[in-house]
Amino acid sequence: MLFVHKIDTFSCKPELLLTMKKLLLLFVAFLSISTYAQDDVTYESALYINDVSISEIPRFVELHKKFTDMSLGENRKMTGEWLFRHWYGSGHTFVIYTQYKSMEDFHKDADIANANIRTKINAMEDESAKEALKLEWREYRSFANGHSDEVRAAYKSTGYYQSDKADFDTPFVMVVGRYNSSGAWGKMGKAFYDWRIKSSVDDGSSLSGGVSYHYMGTSSDIEVWQCYPNLVEFAKAVTAKNTDSEEATKARKTFWSLVDGAHEDQIYIHLGHVNTKKGIFDLAGKDR
């Protein structure tokens, strides 16, 4: 049930009216998602690590694997986690995407991960080794100083689509586009899915792709992503002359008609992900 609060617009300040307008648009956008995609939802946390120097990148990856491995256990709530290095665009050095079945799981998981690490550190009998590991954990956490984060929602019907032959244990390329919408988020996201994602996976030019929507934090309304085997294959895909089907052409026009303002593009390189079957953080590449 919705309760509507009547506002005397003549007594409101202009900045308050602008805030109210933004909130109303956000509410309408969420309604458009929920009515357009009545299917299972995955919540995805995105943690952006900023200002890591090139010389420090190998050390961050080393520590990330060590402490991710220590954090894992059957009590963890996340269903997947992926580490990417920023390759092209503006902003952060790394992004860590972590998936959850519910927001309840999201809120519980960080405490569980930290508790798992503490338990394993405290179980060490060698005091000098224990102290050294504590220093490394402090070093690892310091990389998150000045970080930013958000939570996004992805629906089963458009959130993920992949090739049956895709191999993700490689340093594949992920291209991300971030857009704001002037209308229905679900309609706009579905249009991109029909125009670019499904067709490029089906014709073999990309490995996978999907659409997510802003849920919590500060970010763009809609995020679209596509994965390619490497930078060369990505360049081939974006420069190839494609003849869109009638359906794809219609979807392309729908998508661009709903884009509000400028958008941003980012290119990432996959560094590794949590292998839930092995219970480890698996570095990208065979036998790593």
Beta strands, then each sheet from edge to edge (+ up, - down):
strand 1: 41-49
strand 2: 80-88
strand 3: 94-100
strand 4: 148-155
strand 5: 161-162
strand 6: 173-179
strand 7: 208-217
strand 8: 222-228
strand 9: 264-275
strand 10: 280-283
sheet 1: 5+ 7- 4+ 1- 3+ 2- 9+ 6- 8+
sheet 2: 5+ 7- 4+ 1- 3+ 2- 9+ 10-
end
